[in-house]
Amino acid sequence: MKISVIWRELFFPLQRKEEGVALIMVLWVIIILSVVVLEFSFSMRTEAHIAKNYLEEFQLYAISAGGVQRAIAELVYKHDPKVQQIRKTWKSEEIPADRREWVTDGRDYLLSFERGECMVRVLGEAGKINVNLVSEKMLRKIITNLGLEGEVRDMVVDSILDWRDPDDFHRLNGAENDYYQSLKEPYHCKNSNLDSVEELLLIRGVTPELFYGKKEGQKGEQGETVGSIGLKDIFSIYAPGEQIDINSATLPVLKIVLGIPHEASRLIIKAREEKGFENQQDLLQRVPELGPFMGEISRGILFRAPTSYYTIESKAKGREGGSLRGVKVIIKVDPKEKGRHKIIQWVDALI
């Protein structure tokens, strides 16, 4: 009897100890497997999100590119004499909205696709001022109308002129190579024409706010909410000169460059929705409010631009909203080119 008791006392504690170790090992195995499964699930979920986002990004890019191609087709038709001849035979009230000629003043055109929609804007570069040809007088007027005065204005004007001219002699408030070489990250003064309007950002005094404009939500003179207005909206390197195309000029250009009051500028934009202005008589007949200003602005406007450069901006979004994808393209309509147009610049990421 005593032997059996001693045996139980010696054996069962060892048995219970082995069972405890086995239990702990099983628990550790379960924990490790759980971590592995969770990590695998998390990785798969991340991969699925990445794949979904990539697909959505690709679809939105295709939609925005489709918007660009539609705009190019409209611009080619705009410069096709045969198409224009046919359109002249149509009465404006008989033309469906989707068959009307696109107006190249930056207004929005909404295009629907199976996976989403895109907003397309076309801006005629002839509706801007050529930054390489603008005179000092006109440049000073524009910078003043954008809100700069005194030495700050003179610095911007003189520095732009110094950047363009071929010599190293700086104007009173300008800047030449000695200034740009003294910067923390030095570079050379161009001393030549600008190759893009964005090059203005390299010039002394041209701040991002002056170039891109003030933040959205700025209040206009009538209390309305207006968009940002900056040098990028006024200048181009493809414009014919200081004269602007009245059929492509945006509201900021009409106000800041030509000095047309806000309400009269809106009447111009409204009147050209159906068709562009043919000449000065047509303009005054359809917008008689311009009569008092015509003497001052008549020398600064064109009715048939000698250039055919356009900027196309296309922004796409999915059916469920969310992310946006934009493309910006500058083209030249040219019957001699394949497809009757030439792409001058293609920017894949439009902010």
C-alpha positions in Angstrom: 0.0 0.0 0.0 2.8 2.4 0.8 4.6 1.5 -2.4 1.5 2.4 -4.6 1.1 5.7 -2.8 4.8 6.5 -3.3 4.5 5.6 -7.0 1.5 7.8 -7.5 3.3 10.7 -5.8 6.3 10.3 -8.0 4.6 9.6 -11.3 1.6 11.9 -11.5 3.4 15.2 -10.9 5.7 14.3 -13.8 2.7 13.4 -16.0 1.0 16.7 -15.1 4.2 18.6 -15.8 4.5 17.0 -19.3 0.8 17.8 -20.0 1.4 21.5 -19.0 4.4 21.8 -21.3 2.4 20.3 -24.2 -0.5 22.7 -23.5 1.9 25.7 -23.5 3.5 24.4 -26.8 0.0 24.0 -28.4 -0.9 27.6 -27.3 2.3 29.0 -28.7 1.7 27.1 -32.0 -1.9 28.5 -32.1 -0.6 32.1 -31.4 2.1 31.8 -34.1 -0.3 30.4 -36.7 -2.8 33.2 -35.8 -0.1 35.9 -36.4 0.8 34.3 -39.7 -2.8 34.1 -40.8 -3.5 37.7 -39.7 -0.4 38.9 -41.5 -1.3 37.0 -44.6 -4.9 38.4 -44.5 -3.6 41.9 -44.0 -1.2 41.5 -46.9 -3.9 40.1 -49.1 -6.2 43.0 -48.1 -3.5 45.5 -48.8 -2.7 43.9 -52.2 -6.4 43.9 -53.0 -6.6 47.7 -52.2 -3.5 48.4 -54.2 -5.0 46.5 -57.2 -8.3 48.3 -56.8 -6.7 51.7 -56.6 -4.4 50.9 -59.6 -7.5 49.8 -61.6 -9.4 52.9 -60.6 -6.4 55.1 -61.4 -6.0 53.5 -64.8 -9.7 53.9 -65.6 -9.8 57.5 -64.6 -6.7 58.2 -66.7 -8.3 56.6 -69.7 -11.5 58.7 -69.1 -9.5 61.9 -68.9 -7.5 60.9 -72.0 -10.8 60.2 -73.7 -11.9 63.7 -72.8 -8.7 65.1 -74.4 -9.4 63.2 -77.6 -12.9 64.5 -77.8 -11.7 68.0 -77.4 -9.1 67.5 -80.1 -11.8 66.3 -82.5 -13.9 69.4 -81.7 -10.9 71.7 -82.4 -10.1 70.0 -85.7 -13.8 70.4 -86.7 -13.5 74.1 -85.7 -10.7 74.6 -88.2 -12.2 72.5 -91.0 -13.7 74.7 -93.7 -16.1 72.0 -94.9 -17.5 71.5 -91.4 -17.8 75.2 -90.9 -19.6 75.6 -94.2 -22.1 73.0 -93.1 -22.6 74.6 -89.7 -23.3 78.0 -91.3 -26.4 76.4 -93.0 -27.8 75.4 -89.6 -30.1 77.6 -87.6 -28.9 77.9 -84.0 -32.2 76.7 -82.6 -32.0 73.6 -84.7 -28.6 72.5 -83.5 -28.6 70.0 -80.6 -26.6 71.0 -77.6 -24.1 68.1 -78.1 -23.5 69.2 -81.8 -22.7 72.8 -81.1 -19.2 74.1 -81.7 -17.2 74.2 -78.6 -16.3 77.6 -77.2 -12.6 77.9 -76.4 -12.8 80.3 -73.4 -12.3 77.7 -70.6 -15.9 76.9 -69.9 -16.7 73.4 -68.7 -17.9 70.6 -70.9 -19.2 67.5 -69.1 -18.6 64.1 -70.8 -20.1 60.9 -69.5 -18.5 57.5 -69.8 -19.5 54.0 -68.6 -17.1 54.1 -65.6 -17.3 57.8 -64.8 -17.3 61.3 -66.2 -14.9 64.0 -67.0 -14.9 67.8 -67.1 -13.1 69.2 -70.1 -12.0 72.8 -70.6 -10.5 74.2 -73.8 -8.6 77.5 -73.7 -7.5 79.3 -76.9 -3.9 80.5 -76.4 -4.8 83.4 -78.6 -7.1 84.7 -75.8 -4.0 85.5 -73.8 -1.0 87.9 -74.0 2.4 86.6 -75.4 4.8 87.0 -72.5 7.7 87.2 -74.9 6.2 90.1 -76.9 4.4 92.1 -74.2 5.5 95.7 -73.9 6.7 97.3 -70.7 3.6 99.5 -70.6 1.1 96.6 -71.0 3.1 94.5 -68.5 3.0 97.2 -65.9 -0.7 97.6 -66.4 -1.3 93.9 -66.0 0.8 93.6 -62.8 -0.9 96.6 -61.4 -4.4 95.2 -62.1 -3.3 92.0 -60.3 -2.8 94.0 -57.1 0.9 94.9 -57.0 2.0 98.5 -56.5 5.2 100.6 -56.1 8.6 98.9 -55.8 7.1 95.4 -55.7 5.3 95.9 -59.0 8.4 97.6 -60.6 10.6 94.7 -59.4 8.4 92.2 -61.1 8.1 94.2 -64.3 11.8 95.0 -64.6 12.9 91.5 -63.7 10.7 89.9 -66.4 12.1 92.4 -69.0 15.7 91.6 -67.8 15.0 87.9 -68.0 14.0 88.3 -71.7 16.5 90.8 -73.0 19.9 89.5 -74.3 22.2 91.7 -72.3 23.5 91.6 -68.7 22.5 95.2 -67.8 19.8 95.2 -65.2 17.1 97.8 -65.0 16.6 99.9 -61.8 14.5 97.3 -60.0 15.4 94.3 -62.2 17.7 91.4 -61.8 20.4 89.8 -64.0 22.9 87.0 -63.6 24.6 88.4 -60.5 21.3 88.2 -58.5 20.4 84.7 -59.6 23.9 83.4 -58.9 23.8 84.8 -55.4 20.8 82.6 -54.5 21.0 79.6 -52.2 20.4 77.4 -55.2 22.0 79.5 -58.0 21.0 79.4 -61.7 21.6 81.6 -64.7 19.5 84.4 -66.0 17.8 83.3 -69.2 18.6 86.4 -71.3 16.2 85.1 -73.9 12.6 84.3 -74.6 10.7 82.1 -72.2 10.2 78.5 -73.3 7.1 78.0 -71.1 4.9 80.3 -69.1 5.9 78.3 -65.9 9.4 79.8 -66.4 8.0 83.0 -64.9 8.4 81.3 -61.5 12.2 81.5 -61.8 12.1 85.3 -62.2 12.7 87.6 -59.2 9.5 88.8 -57.6 7.2 86.3 -59.2 5.7 84.4 -56.2 3.6 81.3 -56.5 0.6 83.4 -55.4 1.2 85.9 -58.2 1.7 83.1 -60.7 -1.2 80.8 -59.7 -3.5 83.4 -58.2 -5.1 83.8 -54.9 -6.9 80.9 -53.2 -10.3 79.8 -54.4 -13.1 81.6 -52.7 -11.8 85.1 -53.4 -14.7 87.6 -53.5 -15.2 89.6 -56.7 -16.3 93.2 -56.9 -19.9 92.2 -57.1 -19.6 90.0 -54.0 -19.6 86.8 -56.1 -17.1 84.0 -55.5 -14.5 83.9 -58.2 -11.6 81.6 -58.9 -7.9 82.2 -58.6 -6.4 84.7 -61.1 -2.7 84.8 -61.7 -0.1 85.3 -64.4 -0.7 81.8 -65.8 -4.3 82.9 -66.7 -3.0 86.0 -68.5 0.2 85.0 -70.4 1.2 82.4 -73.0 4.2 81.8 -75.2 1.8 80.8 -78.1 -0.3 83.9 -78.2 0.0 86.2 -81.3 1.1 89.3 -79.3 -0.6 92.0 -77.2 -3.9 91.7 -79.1 -6.3 89.0 -77.8 -8.9 86.9 -79.5 -12.2 88.2 -78.1 -13.8 84.8 -78.8 -11.3 83.0 -76.5 -10.5 85.5 -73.8 -11.5 84.4 -70.3 -13.2 86.7 -67.8 -9.9 87.5 -66.0 -8.3 88.6 -69.4 -11.3 90.7 -70.3 -11.2 92.5 -67.0 -7.4 92.7 -66.3 -6.0 93.2 -69.8 -8.8 95.0 -71.6 -10.2 96.8 -68.6 -13.8 95.8 -69.4 -16.1 96.0 -66.4 -17.3 92.8 -64.7 -20.9 92.9 -65.9 -19.9 93.8 -69.5 -17.4 91.0 -69.5 -20.0 88.5 -68.5 -22.3 89.7 -71.3 -19.5 89.0 -73.8 -19.1 85.5 -72.5 -22.9 84.9 -72.6 -23.3 86.3 -76.1 -20.6 84.1 -77.7 -22.1 80.8 -76.3 -24.2 80.4 -79.5 -21.5 81.7 -81.9 -18.3 83.8 -82.0 -18.2 87.4 -82.9 -17.4 88.1 -86.5 -16.3 91.7 -86.3 -16.5 94.9 -84.3 -20.0 95.7 -85.6 -21.3 92.2 -84.7 -19.7 92.6 -81.2 -21.4 96.0 -80.6 -24.7 94.8 -82.0 -24.9 91.8 -79.6 -23.2 93.5 -76.6 -24.2 97.2 -76.9 -23.0 97.8 -73.4 -19.4 97.9 -74.8 -20.1 101.1 -76.7 -18.4 103.5 -74.1 -15.3 101.3 -74.0 -14.9 100.4 -77.7 -12.6 103.3 -78.5 -10.1 102.1 -75.9 -10.2 98.4 -76.5 -10.7 98.1 -80.2 -7.0 98.1 -81.0 -6.4 95.3 -78.5 -8.8 92.7 -79.8 -8.8 90.2 -82.6 -11.8 88.4 -84.2 -9.8 85.8 -86.1 -6.7 84.7 -84.4 -3.6 84.0 -86.6 -2.6 81.1 -84.3 -4.3 77.8 -83.6 -2.8 76.8 -80.3 -5.0 75.4 -77.5 -4.7 74.2 -74.0 -7.0 71.2 -73.0 -7.6 70.3 -69.4 -9.5 67.1 -68.6 -10.4 66.0 -65.1 -12.1 62.6 -64.6 -13.9 61.1 -61.6 -15.6 57.8 -61.0 -19.3 57.1 -60.7 -19.0 56.9 -57.0 -17.0 60.1 -56.7 -13.8 60.0 -54.6 -10.5 60.4 -56.4 -9.8 62.7 -59.4 -7.4 62.3 -62.3 -6.4 65.1 -64.6 -4.5 65.5 -67.8 -3.3 68.8 -69.4 -2.4 69.0 -73.1 -1.3 71.8 -75.4 -2.0 71.2 -79.1 -1.6 73.0 -82.4 -4.3 72.4 -85.0 -2.5 72.0 -88.3 -4.0 70.4 -91.4 -0.5 69.4 -92.6 0.0 67.2 -89.5 -1.2 63.6 -89.2 -4.5 63.7 -87.6 -4.6 67.4 -88.4 -3.1 68.3 -85.1 0.2 68.3 -83.3 0.7 67.7 -79.5 3.1 70.3 -78.2 2.9 69.3 -74.5 1.3 66.5 -72.5 1.2 66.7 -68.7 0.0 63.5 -67.1 -0.7 64.9 -63.6 -3.0 67.9 -63.6 -3.5 69.3 -60.1 
